Amino acid sequence: MLTRDDLAKRDQTDPLRSFRDRFDLPAGMVYLDGNSLGALPKATAARLADVVAREWGQDLITSWNKNGWYELPLVLGDKLGRLIGAAPGQVAISDSTSVNLFKVLASAIALRPGRKTIISDSGNFPTDLYMAQGLTSFLGGIDLKVVGETEVAEALNENVAAVFLTEVNYRSGRKHDMAALTQKIHAVGAIAIWDLAHSAGAFPVHLDAAGADFAVGCGYKYLNGGPGAPAFLYIAKRHQDQAMPILSGWMGHANPFAFDLDYRPANGMRRALAGTPAILSMRALEVGIDLMLEADLSALASKSAALTDIFMKLVEQECPGTFGNVTPSDSTRRGSQVCLTHHHGHAIVQALIARGVIPDFRSPDILRFGFAPLYVGFVDLWDAVQHLKAIMSGGEWRETRFAAKAAVT
Ligand SMILES: *Cc1c(COP(=O)(O)O)cnc(C)c1O
């Protein structure tokens, strides 16, 4: 039997414990949705006030040079690269994850002329599939094949141009073996594209070591960059000179300020940029990334494994037989989240939110609990599960106020 005291002791020996204090979390709230919108670092407000008042207000347009705005997408990309196992010069911050996926998928297809199929799996996040549907219907002649999550390897053949997968399934938490799958994808000569939306900042990723070709990911989830923070993309060095940008905007031009009439891509990652970068948002993301870079990444991974493991144990201990659980039991095969299932999952999540415990609901029946290892503590797990227990044993979730569905779940 685990007790609240056991968990308080765990917090005392947690090497990441001091990070919680670096975030502005509302008192009394247990925030288990950092996988959807990361918490606010305390340093962000002051940094943004400075960027607005000084960099924008006083330095105005000279900031593009003076305050490093022009280089920021690549400088910040290199910092982020340290979190995802990418050597410098391979990551840019830009656009949204959806748009970046479109960009890298188009480049990948162009790198494999004559091949007519691209593959993803049914565990991918819908926007990735939607963007691929838009791209293939525009291109014509390329088929998108969506296979089951365990069927990717069998679907590979020499007609496949590219495979795009999200490493951690947003619903079940299932984690693909990136290195092994990349190797299989390469064995048929196809390109491997990884979406790290639920990976970057939750545990260390090793893009270079895995041999990934392209990757994309989110700035507002575990990286704590703020709502709608710019996303990132990775292009392995070996592809950079051949990967032609589909969104060939002036910020990716070899010499934007020559104002040539013809597009010529810049060398290296700069060609991944299209239009003028969102500087204010990028400065907020920088605070989140800088904070994460202070952490020991292996401690991040082991804390994530422990938080998810203990949460599942506590749910079974306190609410035995009440929930299904679709989370992989092997911690190396899951992300930093736990996904319980219940027929009335939506109402139960609303009841938890009313009590200050914030998970989210994913259709049709998933209660999704995300554990951002930088700021979620072990006692939080106890408190969240006690609320869950109270909601279930008293039937509180049946109250009509928990039945309504909002636009965003
Ligand atoms: C959250 C998420 C996205 C979000 O894409 P946006 O363009 O930022 O809206 C994309 N892909 C995956 C896998 C995600 O989890």
The ligand as an ORCA input file, in Angstrom:
! r2SCAN-3c Opt
* xyz 0 1
  C      -0.611     18.725    -30.447
  C      -0.216     18.085    -31.727
  C      -0.232     18.807    -32.921
  C      -0.731     20.229    -32.934
  O      -0.497     20.849    -34.133
  P      -0.709     22.433    -34.231
  O      -0.368     22.739    -35.614
  O       0.160     23.061    -33.208
  O      -2.135     22.710    -33.902
  C       0.221     18.185    -34.065
  N       0.634     16.898    -34.057
  C       0.630     16.178    -32.922
  C       1.114     14.776    -32.935
  C       0.182     16.743    -31.732
  O       0.160     16.019    -30.622
*
